[in-house]
Amino acid sequence: MDAWNSLVKTALLGTGNGFTPPPAPDSLQSVINLIPQDDTDTSLFSFAALIGIASLAGTIPAGQEEVVSTSPAESRRIISKEAAVFLKRILGGEHQEVLPEFLALIARQKRLVPPETLPALLGLGKHNLRKLVLPVIGERGKWLASQNSAWAYAMGKDDEQDVWETGARLERVEYLERLRERDPK
């Protein structure tokens, strides 16, 4: 764009000798006439802003390269609204000591936690509550875990060699239990 190159040249050399707007498309003339001419620096920057915005008009934004898949449908039902309210209160810090028992109860009933509680539960499941969290997150929880590498454990993608070599005692015990579940021999 010739107008842009002219503006860059004027900006580099300065406006000490005045500023004359370069030729611009006729479609911009009505807006150019609104730019005050009393301050050359302000005129230069206003004109540059106008030309910059005009150069972007009509361009198609870059598309997202990777389309995020949607969550698979759930085969189990979500816990009742009342139970969900109680779970949210627990996750909010109230009566946290009952969370393990509450999650175990949800799992025994073959129910799922509400979707809005998944991020908090996946965060808690990274360590000592993993066995209790995994059965209640369902397909949506696994899908959500696939979006965040910190929750890879929910998809069974922990770096087990690292856990065995550098993990805490509890993590190693859990690793051995998972290993025995997969291969009892």
N, C-alpha and C positions, 0 to 999 in steps of 0.2 A: 504494500500500500504506500503510494508516494507521499501522502499526507503524513503518515506515521514517520517515515524516514526524515522528512523535513522537520518535524517536531523534535525528533531525537537530535538532529544537528543543531537546532536552535537551543535546545536545553544544554547541550555540551558547550556551545560557544557563549551562551549567556544571552540575556535580553537587554543588555545595556544600550544597544542601538535601536531598541524598540522591537515590537513583535507584530508581524503581519501573518495572520492565519493563512496557511497554505490552502490551495484549492481542495475542496471536499465535495463529495457527492451532493447533487441537488436535493436529495431527500433529507439531508441534514441542515440545509440552509436556514430553515425556520428556527431550529434550535441554536445554531451558531449565532444568529442575530440576538439571542438572549444573553450571550456571554458578555459581561461588562468589559469594556476596552480601556478603562482608566488605569488599571494596574497590569503591567505587562507580564509579570510573573504569574499572577492569578489567571490571566487570560491564557497563558501557555498551558498551565496545568489543567484548566477547565477544558480547553480544546483537546488536550491529550486524553483526558478522561472520556470525553465524548467519542473521539475516534476509537479509543480502545474498546469501549462498550459496543460501538457500532460494528467493529470488526468481529465481535463474538456473536452478534445477532444472526440467527438462522443456522448456527452451527449445531451439529448433533453432538450431545455430550458422549464421552467415551462410555461404552457399555461395560457392564460388569462381566468380567471374563468367566467367572465361575458361578453358576446358578446353584443356590443352596437348595437342597432337596427338602421336601416337607416330611414331617414326622409320619411314620406308619400309624395306621389305625390301632387303637387299643382293643384288646379282647376281654379285658377285665374292667369292672366298674370302679369308679372313684368313690372314696369314702363319703359318708353323709356330710351335709353342710355343717352340722353341729360338730362332728369330729374334725372337720377341716378347720373350723374356728379354734378348736382346742389345740390342734397341731400348730397353727400359726402363733398362738399364744406361747406355746412351748418354745418354738423357734425364736420368738421374740425375747426369750429370757425368763419366762415365767414357768416354774416347775420343771426345769430342764432335766432333773434327775429321773423323771418318768419317761423321757423320750425313748430309751431302749425298749422298755416294756410296751410302750404305745406302738412303736414300729413293728415289734414282734406280733402284737395283736392284729395289726393291719395285714401283715403277711399271712397269719393263720386264717384270716377271713378271705384271703385271696383277693384283696382289694388293692387299689392304688392311691397314692397321695395326689392331691390336686396339682395341676401343672405349675401354678404360681409358687409352690413350695419347693420345686425341683432344684433351683440353683442353690438354695440354702442347704438342702439335704445332700446334694452332690458335694458341696464343700465340706460338710461334716463327714461324709463317707470316705474321705481320703484316708482316714486313719482308723480309729477304734470302732466306728459304727458301720464299717463297710458291709459286714455280713447282714446287718439289719436294713441298710438302705437299699441294697441291690434288689431284693425281692419286691419292693414297693414302688419302684420308679417306672416300671413298665417300658414299653417301646419308646414313648416320648422322652423318658429320662435317658435312655440309651442314645436316642437321636441327639438330644441336647448335649450329652457328654461327648459326642463325636465332633461338636462344634468348638470344644475347649480342651486343649491338651492336658490341662490340669486335672480333668475328670476322666482321663483315659482308662483308669481302673474299672470304670463302670462298663466298659466295652471289652474288658479282659485283655487290655493292651499295656498293662504295666510292664516296665522293663524288669522282668523277673530276675534276671541275672544280677542287676544292680541291687534289687531288694535283698537277694540272698547274700551278696557280698557286703553291702553297706547299710542295710536296713536295721531298724530297731528290732528288739527281740520279738515284739508282738507282730511286726510286719513279716518276720521270718516264719513265725508259727502259722500265720495266715497263708503265706506262700506254700508251705508244706501241706496245709489242708487243701488248698486249691489243686495242688499237684496230685494229691491222693484221690481227690474227686475225679480228676481227668483220667488218671491211670492208677487204679487200685493195686497193681502188682508191684 
